[in-house]
Amino acid sequence: FPGSGQLKSEDKAMRDLQKRIRDLEEENEILKKAMHYFAKDWR
């Protein structure tokens, strides 16, 4: 195996950033649902 299973620093950085994007998108969806829930109660 090239690199003995070690990721290049660029590959690791890219993977970390992609995970961060997924995490933030999930957090955004949760916040949207919460916003709708509280907006509904506010009226």
mmCIF entry with sequence, helices, sheets and N, C-alpha, C, O atoms, coordinates in Angstrom:
data_MODEL
# 
_entry.id   MODEL 
# 
_entity.id                         1 
_entity.type                       polymer 
_entity.pdbx_number_of_molecules   1 
# 
_entity_poly.entity_id                      1 
_entity_poly.type                           'polypeptide(L)' 
_entity_poly.nstd_linkage                   no 
_entity_poly.nstd_monomer                   no 
_entity_poly.pdbx_seq_one_letter_code       FPGSGQLKSEDKAMRDLQKRIRDLEEENEILKKAMHYFAKDWR 
_entity_poly.pdbx_seq_one_letter_code_can   FPGSGQLKSEDKAMRDLQKRIRDLEEENEILKKAMHYFAKDWR 
_entity_poly.pdbx_strand_id                 A 
# 
loop_
_entity_poly_seq.entity_id 
_entity_poly_seq.num 
_entity_poly_seq.mon_id 
_entity_poly_seq.hetero 
1 1  PHE n 
1 2  PRO n 
1 3  GLY n 
1 4  SER n 
1 5  GLY n 
1 6  GLN n 
1 7  LEU n 
1 8  LYS n 
1 9  SER n 
1 10 GLU n 
1 11 ASP n 
1 12 LYS n 
1 13 ALA n 
1 14 MET n 
1 15 ARG n 
1 16 ASP n 
1 17 LEU n 
1 18 GLN n 
1 19 LYS n 
1 20 ARG n 
1 21 ILE n 
1 22 ARG n 
1 23 ASP n 
1 24 LEU n 
1 25 GLU n 
1 26 GLU n 
1 27 GLU n 
1 28 ASN n 
1 29 GLU n 
1 30 ILE n 
1 31 LEU n 
1 32 LYS n 
1 33 LYS n 
1 34 ALA n 
1 35 MET n 
1 36 HIS n 
1 37 TYR n 
1 38 PHE n 
1 39 ALA n 
1 40 LYS n 
1 41 ASP n 
1 42 TRP n 
1 43 ARG n 
# 
_struct_asym.id          A 
_struct_asym.entity_id   1 
# 
loop_
_struct_conf.conf_type_id 
_struct_conf.id 
_struct_conf.pdbx_PDB_helix_id 
_struct_conf.beg_label_comp_id 
_struct_conf.beg_label_asym_id 
_struct_conf.beg_label_seq_id 
_struct_conf.pdbx_beg_PDB_ins_code 
_struct_conf.end_label_comp_id 
_struct_conf.end_label_asym_id 
_struct_conf.end_label_seq_id 
_struct_conf.pdbx_end_PDB_ins_code 
_struct_conf.beg_auth_comp_id 
_struct_conf.beg_auth_asym_id 
_struct_conf.beg_auth_seq_id 
_struct_conf.end_auth_comp_id 
_struct_conf.end_auth_asym_id 
_struct_conf.end_auth_seq_id 
_struct_conf.pdbx_PDB_helix_class 
_struct_conf.details 
_struct_conf.pdbx_PDB_helix_length 
HELX_P HELX_P1 AA1 PRO A 2 ? GLY A 5  ? PRO A 2 GLY A 5  5 ? 4  
HELX_P HELX_P2 AA2 SER A 9 ? TRP A 42 ? SER A 9 TRP A 42 1 ? 34 
# 
_struct_conf_type.id          HELX_P 
_struct_conf_type.criteria    ? 
_struct_conf_type.reference   ? 
# 
loop_
_atom_site.group_PDB 
_atom_site.id 
_atom_site.type_symbol 
_atom_site.label_atom_id 
_atom_site.label_alt_id 
_atom_site.label_comp_id 
_atom_site.label_asym_id 
_atom_site.label_entity_id 
_atom_site.label_seq_id 
_atom_site.pdbx_PDB_ins_code 
_atom_site.Cartn_x 
_atom_site.Cartn_y 
_atom_site.Cartn_z 
_atom_site.occupancy 
_atom_site.B_iso_or_equiv 
_atom_site.pdbx_formal_charge 
_atom_site.auth_seq_id 
_atom_site.auth_comp_id 
_atom_site.auth_asym_id 
_atom_site.auth_atom_id 
_atom_site.pdbx_PDB_model_num 
ATOM 1   N N  . PHE A 1 1  ? 0.836   -1.190 0.000  1.00 0.00 ? 1  PHE A N  1 
ATOM 2   C CA . PHE A 1 1  ? 0.000   0.000  0.000  1.00 0.00 ? 1  PHE A CA 1 
ATOM 3   C C  . PHE A 1 1  ? 0.872   1.240  0.000  1.00 0.00 ? 1  PHE A C  1 
ATOM 4   O O  . PHE A 1 1  ? 1.788   1.355  0.814  1.00 0.00 ? 1  PHE A O  1 
ATOM 5   N N  . PRO A 1 2  ? 0.601   2.155  -0.889 1.00 0.00 ? 2  PRO A N  1 
ATOM 6   C CA . PRO A 1 2  ? 1.366   3.396  -0.881 1.00 0.00 ? 2  PRO A CA 1 
ATOM 7   C C  . PRO A 1 2  ? 1.078   4.189  0.389  1.00 0.00 ? 2  PRO A C  1 
ATOM 8   O O  . PRO A 1 2  ? -0.079  4.406  0.748  1.00 0.00 ? 2  PRO A O  1 
ATOM 9   N N  . GLY A 1 3  ? 2.120   4.610  1.050  1.00 0.00 ? 3  GLY A N  1 
ATOM 10  C CA . GLY A 1 3  ? 1.970   5.429  2.243  1.00 0.00 ? 3  GLY A CA 1 
ATOM 11  C C  . GLY A 1 3  ? 1.570   4.660  3.484  1.00 0.00 ? 3  GLY A C  1 
ATOM 12  O O  . GLY A 1 3  ? 1.288   5.269  4.516  1.00 0.00 ? 3  GLY A O  1 
ATOM 13  N N  . SER A 1 4  ? 1.538   3.352  3.416  1.00 0.00 ? 4  SER A N  1 
ATOM 14  C CA . SER A 1 4  ? 1.193   2.503  4.565  1.00 0.00 ? 4  SER A CA 1 
ATOM 15  C C  . SER A 1 4  ? -0.125  2.913  5.220  1.00 0.00 ? 4  SER A C  1 
ATOM 16  O O  . SER A 1 4  ? -0.241  2.896  6.446  1.00 0.00 ? 4  SER A O  1 
ATOM 17  N N  . GLY A 1 5  ? -1.105  3.276  4.416  1.00 0.00 ? 5  GLY A N  1 
ATOM 18  C CA . GLY A 1 5  ? -2.413  3.632  4.949  1.00 0.00 ? 5  GLY A CA 1 
ATOM 19  C C  . GLY A 1 5  ? -2.506  5.039  5.498  1.00 0.00 ? 5  GLY A C  1 
ATOM 20  O O  . GLY A 1 5  ? -3.547  5.433  6.023  1.00 0.00 ? 5  GLY A O  1 
ATOM 21  N N  . GLN A 1 6  ? -1.438  5.799  5.384  1.00 0.00 ? 6  GLN A N  1 
ATOM 22  C CA . GLN A 1 6  ? -1.459  7.177  5.874  1.00 0.00 ? 6  GLN A CA 1 
ATOM 23  C C  . GLN A 1 6  ? -1.997  8.099  4.783  1.00 0.00 ? 6  GLN A C  1 
ATOM 24  O O  . GLN A 1 6  ? -1.617  7.987  3.618  1.00 0.00 ? 6  GLN A O  1 
ATOM 25  N N  . LEU A 1 7  ? -2.870  8.994  5.168  1.00 0.00 ? 7  LEU A N  1 
ATOM 26  C CA . LEU A 1 7  ? -3.381  9.972  4.214  1.00 0.00 ? 7  LEU A CA 1 
ATOM 27  C C  . LEU A 1 7  ? -2.390  11.115 4.073  1.00 0.00 ? 7  LEU A C  1 
ATOM 28  O O  . LEU A 1 7  ? -1.717  11.495 5.031  1.00 0.00 ? 7  LEU A O  1 
ATOM 29  N N  . LYS A 1 8  ? -2.313  11.654 2.870  1.00 0.00 ? 8  LYS A N  1 
ATOM 30  C CA . LYS A 1 8  ? -1.527  12.870 2.688  1.00 0.00 ? 8  LYS A CA 1 
ATOM 31  C C  . LYS A 1 8  ? -2.192  13.962 3.509  1.00 0.00 ? 8  LYS A C  1 
ATOM 32  O O  . LYS A 1 8  ? -3.397  13.915 3.756  1.00 0.00 ? 8  LYS A O  1 
ATOM 33  N N  . SER A 1 9  ? -1.419  14.931 3.925  1.00 0.00 ? 9  SER A N  1 
ATOM 34  C CA . SER A 1 9  ? -1.987  15.999 4.748  1.00 0.00 ? 9  SER A CA 1 
ATOM 35  C C  . SER A 1 9  ? -3.110  16.722 4.009  1.00 0.00 ? 9  SER A C  1 
ATOM 36  O O  . SER A 1 9  ? -4.082  17.147 4.632  1.00 0.00 ? 9  SER A O  1 
ATOM 37  N N  . GLU A 1 10 ? -2.988  16.867 2.683  1.00 0.00 ? 10 GLU A N  1 
ATOM 38  C CA . GLU A 1 10 ? -4.044  17.522 1.910  1.00 0.00 ? 10 GLU A CA 1 
ATOM 39  C C  . GLU A 1 10 ? -5.316  16.679 1.912  1.00 0.00 ? 10 GLU A C  1 
ATOM 40  O O  . GLU A 1 10 ? -6.419  17.211 2.034  1.00 0.00 ? 10 GLU A O  1 
ATOM 41  N N  . ASP A 1 11 ? -5.156  15.357 1.776  1.00 0.00 ? 11 ASP A N  1 
ATOM 42  C CA . ASP A 1 11 ? -6.313  14.468 1.773  1.00 0.00 ? 11 ASP A CA 1 
ATOM 43  C C  . ASP A 1 11 ? -7.009  14.492 3.130  1.00 0.00 ? 11 ASP A C  1 
ATOM 44  O O  . ASP A 1 11 ? -8.238  14.512 3.203  1.00 0.00 ? 11 ASP A O  1 
ATOM 45  N N  . LYS A 1 12 ? -6.231  14.491 4.189  1.00 0.00 ? 12 LYS A N  1 
ATOM 46  C CA . LYS A 1 12 ? -6.806  14.540 5.531  1.00 0.00 ? 12 LYS A CA 1 
ATOM 47  C C  . LYS A 1 12 ? -7.517  15.868 5.746  1.00 0.00 ? 12 LYS A C  1 
ATOM 48  O O  . LYS A 1 12 ? -8.612  15.903 6.309  1.00 0.00 ? 12 LYS A O  1 
ATOM 49  N N  . ALA A 1 13 ? -6.911  16.949 5.309  1.00 0.00 ? 13 ALA A N  1 
ATOM 50  C CA . ALA A 1 13 ? -7.538  18.262 5.460  1.00 0.00 ? 13 ALA A CA 1 
ATOM 51  C C  . ALA A 1 13 ? -8.854  18.306 4.691  1.00 0.00 ? 13 ALA A C  1 
ATOM 52  O O  . ALA A 1 13 ? -9.849  18.830 5.192  1.00 0.00 ? 13 ALA A O  1 
ATOM 53  N N  . MET A 1 14 ? -8.864  17.758 3.479  1.00 0.00 ? 14 MET A N  1 
ATOM 54  C CA . MET A 1 14 ? -10.080 17.743 2.668  1.00 0.00 ? 14 MET A CA 1 
ATOM 55  C C  . MET A 1 14 ? -11.162 16.912 3.355  1.00 0.00 ? 14 MET A C  1 
ATOM 56  O O  . MET A 1 14 ? -12.320 17.325 3.413  1.00 0.00 ? 14 MET A O  1 
ATOM 57  N N  . ARG A 1 15 ? -10.791 15.751 3.870  1.00 0.00 ? 15 ARG A N  1 
ATOM 58  C CA . ARG A 1 15 ? -11.758 14.892 4.557  1.00 0.00 ? 15 ARG A CA 1 
ATOM 59  C C  . ARG A 1 15 ? -12.302 15.583 5.807  1.00 0.00 ? 15 ARG A C  1 
ATOM 60  O O  . ARG A 1 15 ? -13.499 15.516 6.089  1.00 0.00 ? 15 ARG A O  1 
ATOM 61  N N  . ASP A 1 16 ? -11.427 16.241 6.546  1.00 0.00 ? 16 ASP A N  1 
ATOM 62  C CA . ASP A 1 16 ? -11.854 16.965 7.747  1.00 0.00 ? 16 ASP A CA 1 
ATOM 63  C C  . ASP A 1 16 ? -12.820 18.094 7.392  1.00 0.00 ? 16 ASP A C  1 
ATOM 64  O O  . ASP A 1 16 ? -13.813 18.308 8.088  1.00 0.00 ? 16 ASP A O  1 
ATOM 65  N N  . LEU A 1 17 ? -12.528 18.813 6.309  1.00 0.00 ? 17 LEU A N  1 
ATOM 66  C CA . LEU A 1 17 ? -13.407 19.904 5.889  1.00 0.00 ? 17 LEU A CA 1 
ATOM 67  C C  . LEU A 1 17 ? -14.763 19.380 5.422  1.00 0.00 ? 17 LEU A C  1 
ATOM 68  O O  . LEU A 1 17 ? -15.796 19.986 5.709  1.00 0.00 ? 17 LEU A O  1 
ATOM 69  N N  . GLN A 1 18 ? -14.765 18.258 4.706  1.00 0.00 ? 18 GLN A N  1 
ATOM 70  C CA . GLN A 1 18 ? -16.024 17.677 4.255  1.00 0.00 ? 18 GLN A CA 1 
ATOM 71  C C  . GLN A 1 18 ? -16.871 17.235 5.448  1.00 0.00 ? 18 GLN A C  1 
ATOM 72  O O  . GLN A 1 18 ? -18.092 17.397 5.440  1.00 0.00 ? 18 GLN A O  1 
ATOM 73  N N  . LYS A 1 19 ? -16.223 16.676 6.471  1.00 0.00 ? 19 LYS A N  1 
ATOM 74  C CA . LYS A 1 19 ? -16.943 16.285 7.685  1.00 0.00 ? 19 LYS A CA 1 
ATOM 75  C C  . LYS A 1 19 ? -17.500 17.517 8.382  1.00 0.00 ? 19 LYS A C  1 
ATOM 76  O O  . LYS A 1 19 ? -18.628 17.501 8.876  1.00 0.00 ? 19 LYS A O  1 
ATOM 77  N N  . ARG A 1 20 ? -16.716 18.576 8.423  1.00 0.00 ? 20 ARG A N  1 
ATOM 78  C CA . ARG A 1 20 ? -17.162 19.825 9.060  1.00 0.00 ? 20 ARG A CA 1 
ATOM 79  C C  . ARG A 1 20 ? -18.386 20.382 8.329  1.00 0.00 ? 20 ARG A C  1 
ATOM 80  O O  . ARG A 1 20 ? -19.322 20.870 8.963  1.00 0.00 ? 20 ARG A O  1 
ATOM 81  N N  . ILE A 1 21 ? -18.376 20.308 6.994  1.00 0.00 ? 21 ILE A N  1 
ATOM 82  C CA . ILE A 1 21 ? -19.523 20.770 6.206  1.00 0.00 ? 21 ILE A CA 1 
ATOM 83  C C  . ILE A 1 21 ? -20.762 19.947 6.548  1.00 0.00 ? 21 ILE A C  1 
ATOM 84  O O  . ILE A 1 21 ? -21.837 20.504 6.767  1.00 0.00 ? 21 ILE A O  1 
ATOM 85  N N  . ARG A 1 22 ? -20.615 18.621 6.594  1.00 0.00 ? 22 ARG A N  1 
ATOM 86  C CA . ARG A 1 22 ? -21.756 17.761 6.928  1.00 0.00 ? 22 ARG A CA 1 
ATOM 87  C C  . ARG A 1 22 ? -22.294 18.092 8.316  1.00 0.00 ? 22 ARG A C  1 
ATOM 88  O O  . ARG A 1 22 ? -23.506 18.178 8.514  1.00 0.00 ? 22 ARG A O  1 
ATOM 89  N N  . ASP A 1 23 ? -21.386 18.278 9.276  1.00 0.00 ? 23 ASP A N  1 
ATOM 90  C CA . ASP A 1 23 ? -21.804 18.602 10.641 1.00 0.00 ? 23 ASP A CA 1 
ATOM 91  C C  . ASP A 1 23 ? -22.553 19.930 10.690 1.00 0.00 ? 23 ASP A C  1 
ATOM 92  O O  . ASP A 1 23 ? -23.580 20.044 11.360 1.00 0.00 ? 23 ASP A O  1 
ATOM 93  N N  . LEU A 1 24 ? -22.041 20.927 9.982  1.00 0.00 ? 24 LEU A N  1 
ATOM 94  C CA . LEU A 1 24 ? -22.685 22.242 9.983  1.00 0.00 ? 24 LEU A CA 1 
ATOM 95  C C  . LEU A 1 24 ? -24.034 22.210 9.273  1.00 0.00 ? 24 LEU A C  1 
ATOM 96  O O  . LEU A 1 24 ? -24.972 22.884 9.698  1.00 0.00 ? 24 LEU A O  1 
ATOM 97  N N  . GLU A 1 25 ? -24.140 21.431 8.192  1.00 0.00 ? 25 GLU A N  1 
ATOM 98  C CA . GLU A 1 25 ? -25.419 21.309 7.493  1.00 0.00 ? 25 GLU A CA 1 
ATOM 99  C C  . GLU A 1 25 ? -26.457 20.647 8.397  1.00 0.00 ? 25 GLU A C  1 
ATOM 100 O O  . GLU A 1 25 ? -27.620 21.050 8.421  1.00 0.00 ? 25 GLU A O  1 
ATOM 101 N N  . GLU A 1 26 ? -26.023 19.622 9.143  1.00 0.00 ? 26 GLU A N  1 
ATOM 102 C CA . GLU A 1 26 ? -26.934 18.950 10.066 1.00 0.00 ? 26 GLU A CA 1 
ATOM 103 C C  . GLU A 1 26 ? -27.373 19.913 11.178 1.00 0.00 ? 26 GLU A C  1 
ATOM 104 O O  . GLU A 1 26 ? -28.549 19.961 11.537 1.00 0.00 ? 26 GLU A O  1 
ATOM 105 N N  . GLU A 1 27 ? -26.430 20.666 11.709 1.00 0.00 ? 27 GLU A N  1 
ATOM 106 C CA . GLU A 1 27 ? -26.745 21.646 12.745 1.00 0.00 ? 27 GLU A CA 1 
ATOM 107 C C  . GLU A 1 27 ? -27.717 22.703 12.210 1.00 0.00 ? 27 GLU A C  1 
ATOM 108 O O  . GLU A 1 27 ? -28.639 23.120 12.911 1.00 0.00 ? 27 GLU A O  1 
ATOM 109 N N  . ASN A 1 28 ? -27.501 23.125 10.978 1.00 0.00 ? 28 ASN A N  1 
ATOM 110 C CA . ASN A 1 28 ? -28.372 24.117 10.346 1.00 0.00 ? 28 ASN A CA 1 
ATOM 111 C C  . ASN A 1 28 ? -29.805 23.590 10.232 1.00 0.00 ? 28 ASN A C  1 
ATOM 112 O O  . ASN A 1 28 ? -30.757 24.327 10.492 1.00 0.00 ? 28 ASN A O  1 
ATOM 113 N N  . GLU A 1 29 ? -29.963 22.331 9.848  1.00 0.00 ? 29 GLU A N  1 
ATOM 114 C CA . GLU A 1 29 ? -31.296 21.738 9.733  1.00 0.00 ? 29 GLU A CA 1 
ATOM 115 C C  . GLU A 1 29 ? -31.986 21.693 11.094 1.00 0.00 ? 29 GLU A C  1 
ATOM 116 O O  . GLU A 1 29 ? -33.179 21.980 11.195 1.00 0.00 ? 29 GLU A O  1 
ATOM 117 N N  . ILE A 1 30 ? -31.245 21.334 12.134 1.00 0.00 ? 30 ILE A N  1 
ATOM 118 C CA . ILE A 1 30 ? -31.808 21.291 13.486 1.00 0.00 ? 30 ILE A CA 1 
ATOM 119 C C  . ILE A 1 30 ? -32.268 22.685 13.903 1.00 0.00 ? 30 ILE A C  1 
ATOM 120 O O  . ILE A 1 30 ? -33.354 22.844 14.462 1.00 0.00 ? 30 ILE A O  1 
ATOM 121 N N  . LEU A 1 31 ? -31.446 23.686 13.633 1.00 0.00 ? 31 LEU A N  1 
ATOM 122 C CA . LEU A 1 31 ? -31.801 25.057 14.001 1.00 0.00 ? 31 LEU A CA 1 
ATOM 123 C C  . LEU A 1 31 ? -33.015 25.557 13.218 1.00 0.00 ? 31 LEU A C  1 
ATOM 124 O O  . LEU A 1 31 ? -33.845 26.286 13.760 1.00 0.00 ? 31 LEU A O  1 
ATOM 125 N N  . LYS A 1 32 ? -33.121 25.168 11.946 1.00 0.00 ? 32 LYS A N  1 
ATOM 126 C CA . LYS A 1 32 ? -34.292 25.552 11.152 1.00 0.00 ? 32 LYS A CA 1 
ATOM 127 C C  . LYS A 1 32 ? -35.561 24.969 11.761 1.00 0.00 ? 32 LYS A C  1 
ATOM 128 O O  . LYS A 1 32 ? -36.576 25.656 11.880 1.00 0.00 ? 32 LYS A O  1 
ATOM 129 N N  . LYS A 1 33 ? -35.495 23.685 12.149 1.00 0.00 ? 33 LYS A N  1 
ATOM 130 C CA . LYS A 1 33 ? -36.665 23.043 12.748 1.00 0.00 ? 33 LYS A CA 1 
ATOM 131 C C  . LYS A 1 33 ? -37.031 23.723 14.061 1.00 0.00 ? 33 LYS A C  1 
ATOM 132 O O  . LYS A 1 33 ? -38.209 23.941 14.342 1.00 0.00 ? 33 LYS A O  1 
ATOM 133 N N  . ALA A 1 34 ? -36.030 24.056 14.860 1.00 0.00 ? 34 ALA A N  1 
ATOM 134 C CA . ALA A 1 34 ? -36.286 24.740 16.129 1.00 0.00 ? 34 ALA A CA 1 
ATOM 135 C C  . ALA A 1 34 ? -36.899 26.113 15.881 1.00 0.00 ? 34 ALA A C  1 
ATOM 136 O O  . ALA A 1 34 ? -37.817 26.522 16.592 1.00 0.00 ? 34 ALA A O  1 
ATOM 137 N N  . MET A 1 35 ? -36.400 26.817 14.885 1.00 0.00 ? 35 MET A N  1 
ATOM 138 C CA . MET A 1 35 ? -36.920 28.142 14.561 1.00 0.00 ? 35 MET A CA 1 
ATOM 139 C C  . MET A 1 35 ? -38.403 28.049 14.187 1.00 0.00 ? 35 MET A C  1 
ATOM 140 O O  . MET A 1 35 ? -39.212 28.857 14.643 1.00 0.00 ? 35 MET A O  1 
ATOM 141 N N  . HIS A 1 36 ? -38.754 27.067 13.361 1.00 0.00 ? 36 HIS A N  1 
ATOM 142 C CA . HIS A 1 36 ? -40.149 26.900 12.957 1.00 0.00 ? 36 HIS A CA 1 
ATOM 143 C C  . HIS A 1 36 ? -41.021 26.542 14.159 1.00 0.00 ? 36 HIS A C  1 
ATOM 144 O O  . HIS A 1 36 ? -42.146 27.024 14.283 1.00 0.00 ? 36 HIS A O  1 
ATOM 145 N N  . TYR A 1 37 ? -40.502 25.704 15.030 1.00 0.00 ? 37 TYR A N  1 
ATOM 146 C CA . TYR A 1 37 ? -41.244 25.300 16.224 1.00 0.00 ? 37 TYR A CA 1 
ATOM 147 C C  . TYR A 1 37 ? -41.550 26.512 17.102 1.00 0.00 ? 37 TYR A C  1 
ATOM 148 O O  . TYR A 1 37 ? -42.692 26.709 17.517 1.00 0.00 ? 37 TYR A O  1 
ATOM 149 N N  . PHE A 1 38 ? -40.533 27.320 17.384 1.00 0.00 ? 38 PHE A N  1 
ATOM 150 C CA . PHE A 1 38 ? -40.728 28.476 18.255 1.00 0.00 ? 38 PHE A CA 1 
ATOM 151 C C  . PHE A 1 38 ? -41.530 29.579 17.564 1.00 0.00 ? 38 PHE A C  1 
ATOM 152 O O  . PHE A 1 38 ? -42.294 30.285 18.223 1.00 0.00 ? 38 PHE A O  1 
ATOM 153 N N  . ALA A 1 39 ? -41.370 29.738 16.264 1.00 0.00 ? 39 ALA A N  1 
ATOM 154 C CA . ALA A 1 39 ? -42.136 30.743 15.529 1.00 0.00 ? 39 ALA A CA 1 
ATOM 155 C C  . ALA A 1 39 ? -43.622 30.387 15.545 1.00 0.00 ? 39 ALA A C  1 
ATOM 156 O O  . ALA A 1 39 ? -44.477 31.269 15.619 1.00 0.00 ? 39 ALA A O  1 
ATOM 157 N N  . LYS A 1 40 ? -43.918 29.104 15.477 1.00 0.00 ? 40 LYS A N  1 
ATOM 158 C CA . LYS A 1 40 ? -45.308 28.644 15.503 1.00 0.00 ? 40 LYS A CA 1 
ATOM 159 C C  . LYS A 1 40 ? -45.937 28.972 16.864 1.00 0.00 ? 40 LYS A C  1 
ATOM 160 O O  . LYS A 1 40 ? -47.084 29.414 16.923 1.00 0.00 ? 40 LYS A O  1 
ATOM 161 N N  . ASP A 1 41 ? -45.197 28.760 17.945 1.00 0.00 ? 41 ASP A N  1 
ATOM 162 C CA . ASP A 1 41 ? -45.704 29.047 19.287 1.00 0.00 ? 41 ASP A CA 1 
ATOM 163 C C  . ASP A 1 41 ? -45.815 30.543 19.549 1.00 0.00 ? 41 ASP A C  1 
ATOM 164 O O  . ASP A 1 41 ? -46.636 30.970 20.360 1.00 0.00 ? 41 ASP A O  1 
ATOM 165 N N  . TRP A 1 42 ? -45.011 31.327 18.881 1.00 0.00 ? 42 TRP A N  1 
ATOM 166 C CA . TRP A 1 42 ? -44.962 32.766 19.116 1.00 0.00 ? 42 TRP A CA 1 
ATOM 167 C C  . TRP A 1 42 ? -46.229 33.458 18.630 1.00 0.00 ? 42 TRP A C  1 
ATOM 168 O O  . TRP A 1 42 ? -46.662 34.455 19.209 1.00 0.00 ? 42 TRP A O  1 
ATOM 169 N N  . ARG A 1 43 ? -46.819 32.929 17.567 1.00 0.00 ? 43 ARG A N  1 
ATOM 170 C CA . ARG A 1 43 ? -47.994 33.583 16.962 1.00 0.00 ? 43 ARG A CA 1 
ATOM 171 C C  . ARG A 1 43 ? -49.214 33.500 17.819 1.00 0.00 ? 43 ARG A C  1 
ATOM 172 O O  . ARG A 1 43 ? -50.271 34.004 17.439 1.00 0.00 ? 43 ARG A O  1 
# 
